[in-house]
Amino acid sequence: MTDFDIEIDRFMLDCAAKGLAVKTMKSYEQTLKLYAKWMFDEFEIDSPTNVKAEHLRSYMRSLSERGKYEMTVNDKANNNPKAREDFGKKISNSTISNYIRNIKVFFSYLYQEQVIRTNPMKNVKNVKPERKMKVMLEDNQLKQFFKSFDVTKFDQYRDWIVARLIFDTGSRIGELLDIVPSDIDLRANALLLRNTKNKKQRFVYFSDKTRRNLKSWLDYKDRYSNSDYVFPTIHGTKVKVEGIERSFRLRSKDVGLEISPHLLRNNFAKRYLVNGGDLATLSRLLGHASVEITAQIYLDFADKEVMRKYQRHSPLNNVDV
């Protein structure tokens, strides 16, 4: 085990102690192990104390030149990256930006822990990630997607409820998979999210339609599972986020669409704004740290969506003159 490996392990323990999300920790670990391997292969450097800013800049150039999965941490791993449809495709600026951000977080940690005397990444500028416009799904597309679930099957019925709940509340998928029945208030149409991204509990609210769906699901779930979770596996264990994401991919692919949990959350936000909702309330519902973050949603509006919002709020249309 190299010094690089040891420091990565120490960093990951620190992340776990801080209670970072599993998805975030996986991103850190994968990024750092790939970088450590590249540093040794290219420069025979096996310790972060010998890393300089120019090494990171060289790595950024390398990422922009090579394709996806052309480099792996363990060449003997039986994951057959060449079989992937996107093998060898250009790595996006957004992905490179995430890699560099992760590496810079790691070196900031090393500097704070006094493992290194100076932070070589301090003045390295990140690449500017491109914003990907998320589509606003049409009504018929949403109907197609929801109809693609076979609600006679336990897992697909569960995923159908989860999908509708995301679209109706704007909740993150990971937040929903942690809820228990006591978090749901069917009288007030309210849902308490306890395990959130910013570690602050918040309430979201749902429609009467969703209330009826939830009540039916809870009655159904209790007949087949005694799990404490609202959305368990058929064996009663907690469902993984990756499992729901895969389910959405399969269902949407069946009807010629590409719908993810995050896209449904984004569509909740867009439709909330198009229907006249305000940014401050939306920011609270989404669990954002600031209204400024929520405001970025406007940058994703396509011309058609701007037109819809204008027609609803046209000054002349709303004045009898």
MOTA-V749895 format. One record per residue. N is the residue number from 1. RES is the residue in one small letter. BURIAL is 1 if it has 9 or more other ideal C-beta (glycine too) atoms within 8 Angstrom, else 0. Layout:
N,RES,BURIAL / N,RES,BURIAL
This chain:
1,m,0 / 2,t,1 / 3,d,1 / 4,f,1 / 5,d,1 / 6,i,1 / 7,e,1 / 8,i,1 / 9,d,0 / 10,r,1 / 11,f,1 / 12,m,1 / 13,l,0 / 14,d,1 / 15,c,1 / 16,a,1 / 17,a,0 / 18,k,0 / 19,g,0 / 20,l,0 / 21,a,0 / 22,v,0 / 23,k,0 / 24,t,1 / 25,m,1 / 26,k,0 / 27,s,1 / 28,y,1 / 29,e,1 / 30,q,1 / 31,t,1 / 32,l,1 / 33,k,1 / 34,l,1 / 35,y,1 / 36,a,1 / 37,k,1 / 38,w,1 / 39,m,1 / 40,f,1 / 41,d,0 / 42,e,0 / 43,f,0 / 44,e,0 / 45,i,1 / 46,d,1 / 47,s,1 / 48,p,1 / 49,t,0 / 50,n,0 / 51,v,1 / 52,k,0 / 53,a,1 / 54,e,0 / 55,h,1 / 56,l,1 / 57,r,1 / 58,s,1 / 59,y,1 / 60,m,1 / 61,r,0 / 62,s,1 / 63,l,1 / 64,s,0 / 65,e,0 / 66,r,0 / 67,g,1 / 68,k,1 / 69,y,1 / 70,e,0 / 71,m,0 / 72,t,1 / 73,v,0 / 74,n,0 / 75,d,0 / 76,k,0 / 77,a,0 / 78,n,0 / 79,n,0 / 80,n,0 / 81,p,1 / 82,k,0 / 83,a,0 / 84,r,1 / 85,e,0 / 86,d,0 / 87,f,1 / 88,g,0 / 89,k,0 / 90,k,0 / 91,i,1 / 92,s,0 / 93,n,1 / 94,s,1 / 95,t,1 / 96,i,1 / 97,s,1 / 98,n,1 / 99,y,1 / 100,i,1 / 101,r,1 / 102,n,1 / 103,i,1 / 104,k,1 / 105,v,1 / 106,f,1 / 107,f,1 / 108,s,1 / 109,y,1 / 110,l,1 / 111,y,1 / 112,q,0 / 113,e,0 / 114,q,0 / 115,v,0 / 116,i,1 / 117,r,0 / 118,t,0 / 119,n,1 / 120,p,1 / 121,m,1 / 122,k,0 / 123,n,0 / 124,v,1 / 125,k,0 / 126,n,0 / 127,v,1 / 128,k,0 / 129,p,1 / 130,e,0 / 131,r,0 / 132,k,0 / 133,m,0 / 134,k,1 / 135,v,0 / 136,m,1 / 137,l,1 / 138,e,0 / 139,d,0 / 140,n,0 / 141,q,1 / 142,l,1 / 143,k,0 / 144,q,1 / 145,f,1 / 146,f,1 / 147,k,0 / 148,s,1 / 149,f,1 / 150,d,0 / 151,v,0 / 152,t,0 / 153,k,0 / 154,f,0 / 155,d,1 / 156,q,1 / 157,y,1 / 158,r,1 / 159,d,1 / 160,w,1 / 161,i,1 / 162,v,1 / 163,a,1 / 164,r,1 / 165,l,1 / 166,i,1 / 167,f,1 / 168,d,1 / 169,t,1 / 170,g,1 / 171,s,1 / 172,r,1 / 173,i,1 / 174,g,1 / 175,e,1 / 176,l,1 / 177,l,1 / 178,d,1 / 179,i,1 / 180,v,0 / 181,p,0 / 182,s,0 / 183,d,1 / 184,i,1 / 185,d,0 / 186,l,0 / 187,r,0 / 188,a,0 / 189,n,1 / 190,a,1 / 191,l,1 / 192,l,1 / 193,l,1 / 194,r,0 / 195,n,0 / 196,t,1 / 197,k,0 / 198,n,0 / 199,k,0 / 200,k,0 / 201,q,0 / 202,r,1 / 203,f,0 / 204,v,1 / 205,y,1 / 206,f,1 / 207,s,0 / 208,d,0 / 209,k,0 / 210,t,1 / 211,r,1 / 212,r,0 / 213,n,1 / 214,l,1 / 215,k,1 / 216,s,0 / 217,w,1 / 218,l,1 / 219,d,0 / 220,y,1 / 221,k,1 / 222,d,0 / 223,r,0 / 224,y,0 / 225,s,0 / 226,n,0 / 227,s,0 / 228,d,0 / 229,y,1 / 230,v,1 / 231,f,1 / 232,p,1 / 233,t,1 / 234,i,0 / 235,h,0 / 236,g,1 / 237,t,0 / 238,k,0 / 239,v,1 / 240,k,0 / 241,v,1 / 242,e,0 / 243,g,1 / 244,i,1 / 245,e,1 / 246,r,0 / 247,s,1 / 248,f,1 / 249,r,1 / 250,l,0 / 251,r,1 / 252,s,1 / 253,k,1 / 254,d,0 / 255,v,1 / 256,g,0 / 257,l,1 / 258,e,0 / 259,i,1 / 260,s,1 / 261,p,1 / 262,h,0 / 263,l,1 / 264,l,1 / 265,r,1 / 266,n,1 / 267,n,1 / 268,f,1 / 269,a,1 / 270,k,1 / 271,r,1 / 272,y,1 / 273,l,1 / 274,v,1 / 275,n,0 / 276,g,0 / 277,g,0 / 278,d,0 / 279,l,1 / 280,a,0 / 281,t,0 / 282,l,1 / 283,s,1 / 284,r,1 / 285,l,1 / 286,l,1 / 287,g,1 / 288,h,1 / 289,a,0 / 290,s,0 / 291,v,1 / 292,e,0 / 293,i,1 / 294,t,1 / 295,a,0 / 296,q,0 / 297,i,1 / 298,y,0 / 299,l,0 / 300,d,1 / 301,f,1 / 302,a,1 / 303,d,0 / 304,k,0 / 305,e,1 / 306,v,1 / 307,m,0 / 308,r,1 / 309,k,1 / 310,y,0 / 311,q,0 / 312,r,1 / 313,h,0 / 314,s,0 / 315,p,0 / 316,l,0 / 317,n,0 / 318,n,0 / 319,v,0 / 320,d,0 / 321,v,0
